[in-house]
Amino acid sequence: MYKIRLGTLLTLLLITPFVTGCVSTPKSSNFIGRVSVAAPEHYKVWVEHVELEASGIRHWRMPMGGVSCCWKGPYGPTGSGGSMEPFPDYIAIQWFSFAEQKFYQRLFSLPKGLKERMRKHVTYTTVMGTFSRPRKILTIGLAPGGQIVLWISNRPDNAIEVGRLQANEIEGDVSNYEVGIYNYLEKNGDYIKKHGVPTEGW
């Protein structure tokens, strides 16, 4: 089943009207963005695939795995991730939702003018002083119901939303996550029973 889902993802990438280039990375510019993945607390996901495409330049994968924070609040939106060098035109992402026991997938183009918006400096103040930095972090939020929210920031407390998307539910073998589901429900089962699994309003 893993091979089928991976093949589906790659097929989506290949039929989209852009050219996959070589794996070499061009010389770095002054601006190097970063992409991270977040999920709401108590609604852990397992990100199976993240693939990025800079048309005609580079196509690469980013390992991810389990994501259980940070949606909003003092530590979010933010999460683990990696460099966006070169800056991609497209991102494909596929994940498993432990709360819903469902698989989701989406291939999307980045919003028009996003790189320019991320390059703009934003001032923030800490106990160390006042600083001005670009909003170079793109956070992809994955919520129940297959909702995707995109933010850009240089700190979690100045993130701005730049996009909302709906992922496609796909088939998958839930039994591959049997142990993970058990451990997830041991930790979050009482919360899920009390609050349910909201699929809207994220």
C-alpha positions in Angstrom: 0.0 0.0 0.0 2.9 2.3 0.7 4.1 1.9 -2.9 0.7 2.7 -4.3 0.4 5.9 -2.3 3.9 7.0 -3.2 3.1 6.3 -6.9 0.0 8.3 -6.7 1.9 11.3 -5.2 4.6 11.1 -7.9 1.9 10.8 -10.6 0.3 14.0 -9.4 3.7 15.7 -9.6 4.4 14.5 -13.1 1.0 15.4 -14.6 1.2 18.9 -13.2 2.4 21.4 -15.9 5.9 22.0 -14.8 9.3 20.5 -15.5 11.3 18.4 -13.0 14.9 19.5 -13.3 18.2 18.1 -12.0 18.9 17.5 -8.3 21.7 20.1 -8.1 20.9 23.3 -6.1 21.8 26.7 -7.6 23.9 29.2 -5.7 22.2 30.6 -2.6 20.6 34.0 -2.8 20.5 36.4 0.2 17.1 35.0 1.1 16.6 31.3 2.0 13.2 30.3 3.2 12.3 27.5 5.5 9.2 25.2 5.6 7.8 23.6 8.7 4.7 21.4 9.5 2.4 21.9 12.5 -0.7 20.2 13.9 -3.2 21.1 16.6 -2.4 19.8 20.1 -4.1 16.4 20.7 -4.6 15.8 17.0 -1.3 14.2 16.0 -0.5 13.3 12.4 2.2 11.2 10.7 3.5 13.0 7.6 4.4 10.2 5.2 5.7 12.4 2.3 6.7 16.0 1.7 7.9 16.8 -1.8 8.9 20.2 -3.1 9.4 21.4 -6.7 11.2 24.4 -8.0 10.2 24.3 -11.7 13.0 23.3 -14.0 15.6 23.5 -11.2 15.1 20.9 -8.5 12.6 18.3 -7.1 13.3 17.0 -3.6 11.8 15.2 -0.6 11.8 16.2 3.0 11.6 13.6 5.8 9.1 14.5 8.5 7.3 11.7 10.5 5.2 12.5 13.6 3.9 16.0 14.2 1.9 16.8 17.3 2.3 20.6 17.7 2.3 23.6 17.4 -0.9 25.1 15.9 -1.3 28.4 17.7 -0.4 30.0 21.0 3.0 30.9 22.4 4.7 28.1 20.5 2.9 28.2 17.3 2.3 28.1 14.5 5.6 26.4 14.0 7.1 22.9 13.7 10.0 20.8 12.4 11.0 21.1 8.8 13.9 22.2 6.5 15.2 24.6 4.0 13.3 25.9 0.9 16.4 26.4 -1.3 15.7 27.0 -4.1 12.3 28.5 -3.4 9.7 26.0 -4.6 6.7 26.6 -6.8 4.8 23.5 -5.7 4.5 21.4 -2.5 3.0 17.9 -2.2 2.1 16.5 1.2 0.5 13.3 2.4 -0.3 12.3 6.0 -2.2 10.0 8.4 -4.5 11.5 11.0 -4.4 9.5 14.3 -7.6 11.1 15.6 -9.6 10.3 12.5 -7.7 7.2 11.3 -7.7 8.6 7.8 -5.2 9.4 5.1 -5.0 12.8 3.3 -3.0 14.1 0.4 -2.7 17.5 -1.5 -0.5 18.9 -4.2 -0.6 22.7 -4.3 1.1 25.7 -5.8 2.4 28.4 -3.4 0.4 31.7 -3.3 1.4 34.2 -6.0 3.9 36.7 -4.6 4.6 34.7 -1.5 8.4 34.9 -1.8 8.2 38.7 -1.9 6.0 38.8 1.1 8.3 36.5 3.0 11.4 38.7 2.1 9.8 41.8 3.7 11.3 42.5 7.1 9.2 42.6 10.2 10.3 44.2 13.5 9.9 42.4 16.8 11.2 43.0 20.3 12.6 40.5 22.9 14.5 40.9 26.2 17.6 41.1 24.0 16.4 44.1 22.1 14.5 45.0 18.9 15.2 43.2 15.7 14.1 43.3 12.0 14.0 40.0 10.1 12.2 38.6 7.1 9.2 36.3 7.5 11.2 33.5 6.1 9.3 30.6 7.7 6.4 29.0 5.9 4.4 26.8 8.2 2.0 24.2 6.8 -0.8 23.4 9.4 -2.5 20.0 9.1 -5.9 19.8 10.9 -8.7 17.2 11.1 -11.0 17.0 8.1 -8.0 17.5 5.8 -7.8 21.2 6.3 -4.5 22.9 5.5 -3.6 26.4 6.7 -0.5 28.3 5.6 1.3 30.9 7.7 4.5 32.9 7.2 6.5 34.3 10.2 9.9 35.0 11.7 8.5 34.3 15.2 5.3 32.4 16.2 3.8 35.6 17.7 3.8 37.5 14.4 2.6 34.8 12.0 0.1 35.8 9.3 -2.2 33.5 7.5 -1.6 33.4 3.7 -3.7 30.5 2.5 -6.3 27.8 3.2 -6.6 24.5 1.3 -8.7 21.3 1.4 -6.8 18.0 1.1 -8.2 14.9 -0.6 -9.0 11.9 1.5 -7.2 8.8 0.0 -7.2 5.1 0.7 -4.6 3.6 3.0 -3.8 0.7 5.2 -4.7 1.8 8.8 -3.3 -1.4 10.2 0.2 0.0 9.5 -0.4 2.4 12.3 -2.0 0.0 14.8 0.7 0.5 17.5 0.8 4.2 16.9 -3.0 4.5 17.2 -3.0 2.6 20.5 -0.3 4.8 21.9 -2.1 7.9 20.7 -5.4 7.0 22.3 -3.7 6.0 25.5 -2.5 9.6 25.7 -5.3 11.5 24.1 -8.3 9.3 24.2 -10.0 11.1 27.2 -9.5 14.4 25.4 -11.0 13.1 22.2 -14.0 11.6 24.0 -14.7 15.0 25.7 -14.0 17.4 22.8 -14.5 15.2 19.7 -12.7 15.7 16.4 -13.7 19.1 14.9 -13.3 19.2 11.2 -14.2 22.8 10.8 -13.2 26.1 12.3 -9.5 25.6 12.3 
